[in-house]
Amino acid sequence: MPIFNWGKLNANIRSKKAQFEQVFLTYQSTVLSAFKEVEDALIAYSKEQERYKALAKAVAANQLAVQLANERYQKGLTAFLDVLTSQTALYQAQSSLVSSESQLSSNDCVIQIARRRLGNRAAIVAVMPETPVFTLAQQAYYGLQR
């Protein structure tokens, strides 16, 4: 008889509610962690863009330095070591620029994948757990849909 099992049924309901809340909090934590990763990736991407622009300017400046060093060497005003030194600086700047470009495309891929995985529904649940999405999840879990 359900009347005599009331304590057992009530304890079972509380247990199921606690299990649901634990699962939901784990889910919410995972979503918030994903948002943090996306935000960190966006910040890293922005900083890398600034670095890339600075390196592009450095490459242009080093190209001019190599050109000037060559002209000075051809006119006999400096030693060939100056040309080699300016070329070395140019190659290092170009290498850093390529590395930065690679990092930019890697960060862009991470951001795109994260955006696809999160979606709008996850954002709603993570930010506002009292929304109808949360209520529907509870109803589906407890089988309380009308």
C-alpha positions as CSV (number, residue, x, y, z in Angstrom):
1,M,0.0,0.0,0.0
2,P,1.4,3.4,-1.0
3,I,0.3,5.0,2.4
4,F,2.5,2.6,4.4
5,N,5.4,3.1,2.0
6,W,5.3,7.0,2.2
7,G,8.6,7.3,4.0
8,K,10.4,5.0,1.6
9,L,8.8,6.8,-1.4
10,N,9.6,10.2,0.0
11,A,13.3,9.2,0.6
12,N,13.5,7.8,-2.9
13,I,12.2,11.1,-4.3
14,R,14.7,13.1,-2.3
15,S,17.5,10.8,-3.4
16,K,16.5,11.2,-7.1
17,K,16.4,15.0,-6.7
18,A,19.8,15.0,-5.1
19,Q,21.2,12.8,-7.9
20,F,19.7,15.1,-10.5
21,E,21.2,18.2,-8.8
22,Q,24.6,16.6,-8.6
23,V,24.5,15.6,-12.3
24,F,23.2,19.0,-13.3
25,L,25.9,20.8,-11.2
26,T,28.6,18.7,-12.9
27,Y,27.1,19.6,-16.3
28,Q,27.0,23.3,-15.4
29,S,30.6,23.2,-14.2
30,T,31.7,21.6,-17.4
31,V,29.9,24.2,-19.5
32,L,31.3,27.1,-17.4
33,S,34.8,25.5,-17.8
34,A,34.2,25.4,-21.6
35,F,33.2,29.1,-21.6
36,K,36.4,29.9,-19.7
37,E,38.5,28.0,-22.2
38,V,36.8,29.9,-25.1
39,E,37.4,33.2,-23.3
40,D,41.0,32.4,-22.7
41,A,41.4,31.4,-26.4
42,L,39.9,34.6,-27.5
43,I,42.2,36.6,-25.3
44,A,45.2,34.6,-26.6
45,Y,44.1,35.1,-30.1
46,S,43.8,38.9,-29.6
47,K,47.3,39.1,-28.1
48,E,48.7,37.0,-30.9
49,Q,47.2,39.3,-33.5
50,E,48.9,42.2,-31.8
51,R,52.2,40.3,-31.8
52,Y,51.7,39.4,-35.4
53,K,51.3,43.0,-36.4
54,A,54.4,44.0,-34.5
55,L,56.4,41.2,-36.1
56,A,55.2,42.2,-39.5
57,K,56.5,45.7,-38.9
58,A,59.8,44.3,-37.6
59,V,60.2,42.2,-40.8
60,A,59.6,45.3,-42.9
61,A,62.1,47.3,-40.9
62,N,64.7,44.4,-41.1
63,Q,64.2,44.2,-44.9
64,L,65.0,47.9,-45.1
65,A,68.0,47.4,-42.9
66,V,69.3,44.6,-45.2
67,Q,68.8,46.7,-48.2
68,L,70.7,49.6,-46.6
69,A,73.5,47.3,-45.3
70,N,73.9,46.0,-48.9
71,E,74.1,49.5,-50.3
72,R,76.6,50.6,-47.7
73,Y,78.7,47.5,-48.3
74,Q,78.6,48.0,-52.1
75,K,79.8,51.6,-51.6
76,G,82.6,50.4,-49.3
77,L,81.3,52.1,-46.2
78,T,80.9,49.0,-44.0
79,A,82.1,45.4,-43.8
80,F,80.2,42.4,-45.1
81,L,79.7,41.4,-41.4
82,D,77.1,44.2,-41.2
83,V,75.2,42.7,-44.1
84,L,75.2,39.2,-42.5
85,T,74.1,40.6,-39.2
86,S,71.2,42.4,-40.7
87,Q,70.2,39.3,-42.8
88,T,70.3,37.2,-39.6
89,A,68.0,39.7,-37.9
90,L,65.7,39.6,-40.9
91,Y,65.5,35.8,-40.9
92,Q,64.8,35.6,-37.2
93,A,62.0,38.2,-37.6
94,Q,60.6,36.2,-40.5
95,S,60.7,33.0,-38.6
96,S,58.9,34.6,-35.6
97,L,56.3,36.0,-38.0
98,V,55.6,32.5,-39.5
99,S,55.4,31.1,-36.0
100,S,52.9,33.8,-35.0
101,E,50.8,33.1,-38.1
102,S,50.8,29.4,-37.2
103,Q,49.7,30.2,-33.7
104,L,46.9,32.5,-35.0
105,S,45.5,29.8,-37.2
106,S,45.7,27.2,-34.3
107,N,43.9,29.6,-31.9
108,D,41.3,30.2,-34.6
109,C,40.6,26.5,-35.0
110,V,40.2,26.1,-31.2
111,I,37.8,29.0,-31.0
112,Q,35.7,27.6,-33.9
113,I,35.5,24.1,-32.4
114,A,34.5,25.4,-29.0
115,R,31.8,27.7,-30.5
116,R,30.4,24.7,-32.4
117,R,30.4,22.5,-29.3
118,L,28.8,24.9,-26.9
119,G,25.8,26.1,-28.8
120,N,23.1,28.4,-27.5
121,R,21.3,26.0,-25.2
122,A,24.4,25.2,-23.2
123,A,24.9,29.0,-22.7
124,I,21.4,29.5,-21.4
125,V,21.7,26.6,-18.9
126,A,25.1,27.7,-17.7
127,V,24.1,31.3,-17.2
128,M,20.6,31.0,-15.9
129,P,19.8,27.6,-14.3
130,E,16.3,28.7,-13.3
131,T,15.2,29.1,-17.0
132,P,12.5,26.9,-18.6
133,V,15.4,24.8,-20.0
134,F,16.3,23.8,-16.5
135,T,12.6,23.1,-15.6
136,L,12.2,21.0,-18.7
137,A,15.3,19.0,-17.8
138,Q,13.9,18.4,-14.3
139,Q,10.6,17.3,-15.7
140,A,12.2,15.0,-18.2
141,Y,14.4,13.5,-15.4
142,Y,11.6,12.9,-13.0
143,G,9.0,12.0,-15.6
144,L,6.7,14.9,-14.6
145,Q,5.8,16.1,-18.1
146,R,2.1,16.7,-18.5
